[in-house]
Amino acid sequence: MNEAQQLPRPEYPRPQLVREAWMNLNGTWEFEFDDNRVGDGEQWGSGLKSFTRTIQVPFAYQSELSSIGETGFHDLVWYRRVVTIPADWSGQSIILHFGAVDYAATVWVNGKRVAFHEGGHTPFQADITAALVPDQNVIVVRAEDFSRDVTLPRGKQYWKEDSASIFYTRTTGIWQTVWLEPLHKVHIAKLKFKPDIDKNEIEIRTFLNEVPAAGSKLEARIDIRFKDEYTTSTTFAIHHREETRAVRLHDFNDHGLGRWWSPHKPNLYDITVTLYDNGKQVDHVESYFGMRKISVEAGQVMLNNRVFFQRLVLDQGYFPEGILTAPTDEALRKDIELAKAMGFNGARKHQKIEDPRFLYWADKLGYIVWGEMANAYQYSEDYVRKVTQEWQEAIERDYNHPCIVTWVPINESWGVPNILVDKRQQQHTLAMYHLTKSLDDTRLVVSNDGWEQMDSDLVTIHDYAWRRDDLTERYSTLEKTIGGKPHRRELLVGGTVYKGQPILVTEFGGIAFKKSHWEGWGYSGAENEEDFVQKLSDVVEPFLQSPHVQGICYTQLTDVEQEINGLLTYDREPKAPLEKIKQIIAGPVKY
């Protein structure tokens, strides 16, 4: 059962592991600021106290859509909601899910603490069955942010009260969907898919929530379809918490006739996994996967064993009414459709671990994504612990999305500002690179996007120069490209040498053009639409013409708060006809 259609953000929040029975808890919650920090002493977690305000979940209190819209510092906030568990869920385990709560969350149900989680961008869950009572149940959430802590992984959220420069309004508390689902005591906790297009196989790893009991007779059935066409199925006994099966797909997959995933043909296979206990069905999940391969061969980026030029746009994922939370699922889809209409084949999601629904639409529509960690700004041992933990959770959450082709754990030396001379910070960056590779050997990893890189699968450069002649000269030869120092930064540090990796310019442009009521800035400026189009051409074409640049990422998709350097306004209105922009971004075809 699901009454979510009447709620904000009603869509199913976890597109890679779908079950039929669930309850959306978005909507009106009681809410309270706790600026005097009295809630713990007064035991607000007991659920006995009603709060004086209301908020619309899943929107942070700073946003307009929350119905509060206050942007001042309130680092400790509380939520309260009364729920009734459906009668037909009786006898099952009840799991409470949070898509994301910024930054540290403690959760009680009927006064019993059921969860604690650190990390503002990643999901967590709790089995609340033992805490439930008949009829009404009270959920209380204590969310604590640390707005002024610059060692906290926070992305673009500013540590001062008013947005300025490249930093924006903070997000405190719940900002992604909250929901419940009923599960059998033994159930599928997660699935992991590893495609191998060279063998035409998909490796499927199933994970149970617990080790099977001695003497249990568990079986899993996997059914795979392509566009409603039956492909294959397999059934196997489950003896361990994790089981792995490699399934061969008997498809013809080359010469443009096959079923591989790409931006041009975003082919997806549908998969269902059904769990049986002594012949009785106890769990059933739906998912999907894409057969695709990203690799580097002989110094060139390859997608599905073909040379692939990446035309990316920097996408910060901010919205005027919802800040980090898109107002609707359709808004996420629209951003991708607008980008594709402008000639881009993907995005670098900048300083934000994006809503899984965005990744779902990228999978469906054919749009590659660089997944990037929300960084801190200063280094400390506590920062290392926090960023490492949350980054692992992000990779775990998003591993199955075929759209993601590159991981970016660190951007522009954020969190490691002294990496040029500090060997600890160099080792941390190197460790994040190798940690990422140890968790996912199917994707490329950029150790420190933009400059001051240690080992990295790609060499990436940020360059906001705007004169065509300067850019043409700088990227005319390999020596000049590698030896250049845009923004007076070394490209490689710590004794790292260039090893022939593909070179991409992953931030450039940022042309300011005011075409709305928003005031702001950019890295260069345009006076009118004609001037804007010409300046866009001036910064894009030198990279497309360079024999050494294998991909670009234009800054940026939309204006954001005080920045007016987007191709679209903050309200997603194009600053020039989409076709004119596409002529510049999409051509000439390099390969």
DRENNU-195921 format. One record per residue (C-alpha): y, x, z; residue number from 1. Coordinates in steps of 0.1 Angstrom, whole numbers. Example, Ala and Ser with C-alpha at 12.3 -4.5 7.8 and 13.67 -1.06 7.14 Angstrom:
2
REC      y      x      z   nr
REC    -45    123     78    1
REC    -11    137     71    2
//
This chain:
591
REC      y      x      z   nr
REC      0      0      0    1
REC     35     12     -7    2
REC     69     -6     -3    3
REC     87     25    -16    4
REC    103      7    -45    5
REC    130     -6    -22    6
REC    138     28     -8    7
REC    159     58    -19    8
REC    138     84    -38    9
REC    108     60    -40   10
REC     86     81    -64   11
REC     55     98    -52   12
REC     67    131    -37   13
REC     36    154    -43   14
REC     28    152    -80   15
REC      1    179    -79   16
REC    -21    160    -54   17
REC    -18    123    -58   18
REC    -35     96    -37   19
REC    -32     59    -40   20
REC    -26     50     -4   21
REC      7     62     11   22
REC     38     50     29   23
REC     73     62     20   24
REC     94     67     51   25
REC    127     73     33   26
REC    155     49     41   27
REC    174     41     73   28
REC    167     62    103   29
REC    185     63    136   30
REC    205     95    139   31
REC    225    116    164   32
REC    246    148    164   33
REC    238    169    195   34
REC    267    193    195   35
REC    266    195    233   36
REC    228    203    231   37
REC    218    177    257   38
REC    189    162    238   39
REC    162    185    251   40
REC    172    181    287   41
REC    174    144    284   42
REC    140    143    266   43
REC    152    126    234   44
REC    118    136    220   45
REC    102    109    241   46
REC    114     83    217   47
REC    128     61    245   48
REC    165     67    236   49
REC    180     49    207   50
REC    205     68    187   51
REC    240     56    179   52
REC    243     63    142   53
REC    221     57    111   54
REC    214     80     82   55
REC    198     75     48   56
REC    168     98     45   57
REC    161    120     25   58
REC    198    129     22   59
REC    214    155     46   60
REC    242    142     68   61
REC    267    164     48   62
REC    261    143     16   63
REC    277    112      5   64
REC    244     95     -1   65
REC    234    100     36   66
REC    260     73     45   67
REC    276     99     68   68
REC    292    126     46   69
REC    306    149     73   70
REC    307    186     63   71
REC    316    201     97   72
REC    292    222    117   73
REC    266    201    136   74
REC    237    225    139   75
REC    215    203    161   76
REC    207    168    149   77
REC    181    142    158   78
REC    163    114    139   79
REC    144     84    151   80
REC    123     59    132   81
REC     99     31    143   82
REC     69     26    121   83
REC     39      3    120   84
REC      7     17    106   85
REC    -10     -7     82   86
REC    -41    -24     97   87
REC    -63    -13     68   88
REC    -57     23     77   89
REC    -76     19    109   90
REC   -103     45    116   91
REC    -87     71     93   92
REC    -67    102    101   93
REC    -30     95     96   94
REC    -10    125     82   95
REC     28    127     85   96
REC     44    148     57   97
REC     79    163     54   98
REC     90    177     20   99
REC    117    199     35  100
REC    137    200     67  101
REC    165    226     71  102
REC    159    248     91  103
REC    137    244    121  104
REC    120    211    129  105
REC    102    197    159  106
REC     84    164    156  107
REC     72    140    182  108
REC     52    107    178  109
REC     54     84    208  110
REC     66    113    230  111
REC     38    137    220  112
REC     49    168    201  113
REC     29    170    169  114
REC     46    197    148  115
REC     70    226    146  116
REC     81    243    114  117
REC    105    270    104  118
REC    118    272     69  119
REC    144    250     52  120
REC    128    247     17  121
REC     90    243     22  122
REC     68    213     33  123
REC     48    208     64  124
REC     25    181     78  125
REC     10    169    110  126
REC    -21    149    119  127
REC     -6    123    142  128
REC    -37    102    147  129
REC    -42    111    184  130
REC     -6    102    192  131
REC     -6     68    177  132
REC     -6     35    196  133
REC    -12     -1    184  134
REC     17    -19    168  135
REC     49      1    168  136
REC     51     39    168  137
REC     82     60    173  138
REC     88     92    153  139
REC    115    116    165  140
REC    126    147    146  141
REC    148    174    161  142
REC    163    195    133  143
REC    182    227    141  144
REC    202    247    116  145
REC    218    281    121  146
REC    249    278    100  147
REC    265    311    109  148
REC    234    332    109  149
REC    236    354     77  150
REC    201    368     83  151
REC    187    333     77  152
REC    171    325     43  153
REC    197    299     32  154
REC    205    303     -5  155
REC    240    293    -15  156
REC    248    274     18  157
REC    280    289     31  158
REC    283    302     67  159
REC    319    291     69  160
REC    331    255     71  161
REC    347    251     37  162
REC    330    260      4  163
REC    344    291    -13  164
REC    336    317    -40  165
REC    299    313    -50  166
REC    289    295    -18  167
REC    286    257    -13  168
REC    282    229     13  169
REC    254    233     38  170
REC    223    211     40  171
REC    211    204     76  172
REC    181    184     85  173
REC    158    163     64  174
REC    165    166     27  175
REC    132    158      9  176
REC    109    128     12  177
REC     91    119     45  178
REC     59    100     41  179
REC     25     90     56  180
REC    -10     89     42  181
REC    -44     79     56  182
REC    -73    103     51  183
REC   -110    105     60  184
REC   -117    130     88  185
REC   -130    154     61  186
REC   -108    155     30  187
REC    -94    177      2  188
REC    -66    197     17  189
REC    -55    214    -16  190
REC    -65    224    -51  191
REC    -57    256    -70  192
REC    -60    259   -107  193
REC    -61    292   -126  194
REC    -62    289   -164  195
REC    -77    315   -186  196
REC    -69    308   -222  197
REC    -88    339   -234  198
REC   -121    325   -221  199
REC   -109    289   -225  200
REC   -118    282   -189  201
REC   -100    267   -159  202
REC   -109    280   -125  203
REC   -108    252   -100  204
REC   -107    260    -63  205
REC   -112    231    -38  206
REC   -102    235     -2  207
REC   -113    211     26  208
REC    -92    205     57  209
REC   -121    218     78  210
REC   -154    237     76  211
REC   -182    212     67  212
REC   -203    203     97  213
REC   -239    216     99  214
REC   -262    192     81  215
REC   -235    174     62  216
REC   -241    165     26  217
REC   -208    169      9  218
REC   -204    167    -29  219
REC   -174    170    -52  220
REC   -171    155    -86  221
REC   -145    169   -110  222
REC   -135    149   -141  223
REC   -112    164   -167  224
REC    -94    144   -195  225
REC    -69    153   -222  226
REC    -46    124   -232  227
REC    -72     99   -221  228
REC    -99    117   -240  229
REC   -129    127   -219  230
REC   -133    165   -218  231
REC   -159    174   -192  232
REC   -171    168   -157  233
REC   -191    186   -131  234
REC   -206    177    -97  235
REC   -215    203    -70  236
REC   -225    205    -34  237
REC   -199    217     -9  238
REC   -212    241     18  239
REC   -179    259     26  240
REC   -143    251     33  241
REC   -135    266     -1  242
REC   -155    262    -32  243
REC   -148    276    -67  244
REC   -159    264   -101  245
REC   -151    278   -135  246
REC   -151    250   -161  247
REC   -152    258   -198  248
REC   -130    236   -220  249
REC   -146    231   -254  250
REC   -114    229   -273  251
REC    -99    246   -304  252
REC    -68    262   -291  253
REC    -49    282   -316  254
REC    -30    280   -349  255
REC     -9    252   -335  256
REC    -37    228   -334  257
REC    -48    232   -298  258
REC    -41    221   -263  259
REC    -23    251   -247  260
REC      9    244   -227  261
REC     42    257   -240  262
REC     78    244   -242  263
REC     71    233   -278  264
REC     38    215   -269  265
REC     37    208   -231  266
REC      0    198   -232  267
REC    -15    188   -198  268
REC    -50    181   -188  269
REC    -55    153   -162  270
REC    -81    160   -135  271
REC    -95    140   -107  272
REC   -115    153    -78  273
REC   -137    129    -58  274
REC   -153    139    -25  275
REC   -185    122    -13  276
REC   -202    124     21  277
REC   -238    114     20  278
REC   -232     95    -12  279
REC   -201     76      0  280
REC   -167     83    -15  281
REC   -144     96     12  282
REC   -115    111     -8  283
REC   -101    109    -44  284
REC    -72    128    -57  285
REC    -55    130    -91  286
REC    -38    161   -105  287
REC    -32    180   -137  288
REC    -31    215   -151  289
REC    -18    233   -181  290
REC    -36    260   -201  291
REC    -11    288   -206  292
REC     -8    325   -201  293
REC     23    346   -194  294
REC     19    384   -198  295
REC     35    416   -209  296
REC     18    435   -237  297
REC     32    467   -252  298
REC     66    461   -235  299
REC     70    425   -248  300
REC     69    392   -230  301
REC     41    371   -243  302
REC     34    334   -239  303
REC     -1    324   -249  304
REC     -6    359   -265  305
REC     25    354   -287  306
REC     59    371   -284  307
REC     82    348   -265  308
REC    120    350   -262  309
REC    133    332   -231  310
REC    165    312   -235  311
REC    172    302   -199  312
REC    200    286   -181  313
REC    210    293   -145  314
REC    204    260   -126  315
REC    215    258    -89  316
REC    201    223    -84  317
REC    232    208    -67  318
REC    244    172    -71  319
REC    279    158    -61  320
REC    265    129    -41  321
REC    233    145    -27  322
REC    241    183    -25  323
REC    205    198    -27  324
REC    188    164    -30  325
REC    189    147    -64  326
REC    201    111    -61  327
REC    172     99    -82  328
REC    141    112    -99  329
REC    157    104   -132  330
REC    185    128   -124  331
REC    160    157   -122  332
REC    146    147   -156  333
REC    180    143   -171  334
REC    190    179   -162  335
REC    160    192   -181  336
REC    166    169   -211  337
REC    202    180   -213  338
REC    193    217   -211  339
REC    167    213   -238  340
REC    192    195   -260  341
REC    215    225   -257  342
REC    187    249   -270  343
REC    174    262   -237  344
REC    136    265   -232  345
REC    138    270   -194  346
REC    158    276   -163  347
REC    161    301   -135  348
REC    163    279   -104  349
REC    189    298    -85  350
REC    186    304    -48  351
REC    167    272    -42  352
REC    130    263    -39  353
REC    133    232    -60  354
REC    119    197    -54  355
REC     84    194    -67  356
REC     95    164    -88  357
REC    117    187   -108  358
REC     87    210   -115  359
REC     66    179   -124  360
REC     92    170   -151  361
REC     94    206   -163  362
REC     56    205   -167  363
REC     57    172   -185  364
REC     87    179   -208  365
REC     79    216   -216  366
REC    104    237   -198  367
REC     97    271   -183  368
REC    110    279   -148  369
REC    117    310   -128  370
REC    109    302    -92  371
REC    133    319    -68  372
REC    135    323    -31  373
REC    166    311    -12  374
REC    178    344      2  375
REC    196    356     33  376
REC    226    380     31  377
REC    219    406     58  378
REC    188    425     67  379
REC    170    424    101  380
REC    134    425    113  381
REC    136    388    121  382
REC    148    381     85  383
REC    118    399     72  384
REC     95    377     92  385
REC    112    345     82  386
REC    116    352     45  387
REC     81    365     41  388
REC     66    334     57  389
REC     87    309     38  390
REC     81    327      5  391
REC     44    326      9  392
REC     46    288     16  393
REC     67    284    -16  394
REC     42    302    -37  395
REC     14    282    -22  396
REC     32    249    -28  397
REC     40    256    -65  398
REC     11    277    -76  399
REC     -4    250    -99  400
REC     27    242   -120  401
REC     23    256   -155  402
REC     61    256   -160  403
REC     66    285   -136  404
REC     62    318   -154  405
REC     81    342   -131  406
REC     87    346    -94  407
REC    119    361    -80  408
REC    117    369    -43  409
REC    151    386    -41  410
REC    184    382    -61  411
REC    212    407    -64  412
REC    202    426    -32  413
REC    209    396    -10  414
REC    192    403     24  415
REC    190    439     14  416
REC    226    449      9  417
REC    221    486     16  418
REC    191    490     -7  419
REC    207    518    -26  420
REC    205    541      4  421
REC    183    523     30  422
REC    146    532     26  423
REC    136    503     48  424
REC    153    478     25  425
REC    138    495     -5  426
REC    103    492     11  427
REC    109    456     19  428
REC    118    448    -17  429
REC     88    467    -28  430
REC     66    448     -3  431
REC     79    414    -15  432
REC     70    424    -50  433
REC     35    434    -41  434
REC     30    405    -17  435
REC     39    381    -45  436
REC     15    399    -69  437
REC    -12    397    -42  438
REC     -8    359    -39  439
REC     -5    352    -77  440
REC    -18    375   -104  441
REC    -11    351   -132  442
REC     27    353   -133  443
REC     54    379   -137  444
REC     74    391   -107  445
REC    110    404   -106  446
REC    116    425    -74  447
REC    154    421    -72  448
REC    170    402   -100  449
REC    201    416   -115  450
REC    203    452   -103  451
REC    190    478    -77  452
REC    154    472    -86  453
REC    122    488    -73  454
REC     89    482    -91  455
REC     92    451   -113  456
REC     74    435   -142  457
REC    107    429   -159  458
REC    140    448   -159  459
REC    167    422   -154  460
REC    205    427   -157  461
REC    235    406   -146  462
REC    265    412   -167  463
REC    296    390   -168  464
REC    316    410   -193  465
REC    331    386   -218  466
REC    344    406   -247  467
REC    321    405   -277  468
REC    327    441   -287  469
REC    320    454   -252  470
REC    287    436   -250  471
REC    276    445   -285  472
REC    282    482   -278  473
REC    266    481   -244  474
REC    233    466   -256  475
REC    232    484   -290  476
REC    207    511   -279  477
REC    180    514   -252  478
REC    198    543   -236  479
REC    230    524   -232  480
REC    212    493   -220  481
REC    193    511   -193  482
REC    221    534   -184  483
REC    248    508   -182  484
REC    262    498   -148  485
REC    276    463   -150  486
REC    295    455   -118  487
REC    291    492   -109  488
REC    255    487    -97  489
REC    226    510   -103  490
REC    198    493   -123  491
REC    170    511   -105  492
REC    169    526    -70  493
REC    146    545    -47  494
REC    134    569    -73  495
REC    122    541    -95  496
REC    122    550   -132  497
REC    122    528   -163  498
REC     86    523   -175  499
REC     92    504   -207  500
REC     93    469   -192  501
REC    109    441   -211  502
REC    146    438   -206  503
REC    163    405   -200  504
REC    199    396   -192  505
REC    194    370   -165  506
REC    230    362   -156  507
REC    260    363   -179  508
REC    288    340   -192  509
REC    302    318   -165  510
REC    331    307   -187  511
REC    355    285   -167  512
REC    366    254   -186  513
REC    382    225   -167  514
REC    371    192   -182  515
REC    370    169   -151  516
REC    390    163   -120  517
REC    373    193   -104  518
REC    394    224    -98  519
REC    378    258    -97  520
REC    370    292   -112  521
REC    347    311   -135  522
REC    341    347   -146  523
REC    363    342   -176  524
REC    382    312   -189  525
REC    387    289   -219  526
REC    418    269   -227  527
REC    403    241   -247  528
REC    370    230   -263  529
REC    374    251   -294  530
REC    382    282   -273  531
REC    352    274   -250  532
REC    328    272   -279  533
REC    342    305   -294  534
REC    339    323   -260  535
REC    304    310   -255  536
REC    295    325   -289  537
REC    311    358   -279  538
REC    289    362   -249  539
REC    257    349   -262  540
REC    254    364   -297  541
REC    255    401   -287  542
REC    223    396   -266  543
REC    206    376   -294  544
REC    215    404   -318  545
REC    204    433   -295  546
REC    171    448   -305  547
REC    163    455   -268  548
REC    170    422   -250  549
REC    140    399   -248  550
REC    155    370   -229  551
REC    188    356   -216  552
REC    199    333   -187  553
REC    233    318   -192  554
REC    255    310   -161  555
REC    253    280   -157  556
REC    240    245   -164  557
REC    267    225   -144  558
REC    299    230   -125  559
REC    291    232    -88  560
REC    318    223    -62  561
REC    346    249    -67  562
REC    329    266    -97  563
REC    338    251   -131  564
REC    318    275   -152  565
REC    291    251   -162  566
REC    282    239   -197  567
REC    282    205   -181  568
REC    306    191   -155  569
REC    294    185   -120  570
REC    288    148   -131  571
REC    266    161   -160  572
REC    291    155   -188  573
REC    289    180   -217  574
REC    320    202   -221  575
REC    313    205   -258  576
REC    290    186   -282  577
REC    254    194   -273  578
REC    246    203   -309  579
REC    274    228   -310  580
REC    261    245   -279  581
REC    225    244   -293  582
REC    236    262   -325  583
REC    247    291   -303  584
REC    219    292   -278  585
REC    190    285   -301  586
REC    199    307   -330  587
REC    193    330   -346  588
REC    156    330   -339  589
REC    147    365   -328  590
REC    109    363   -333  591
//
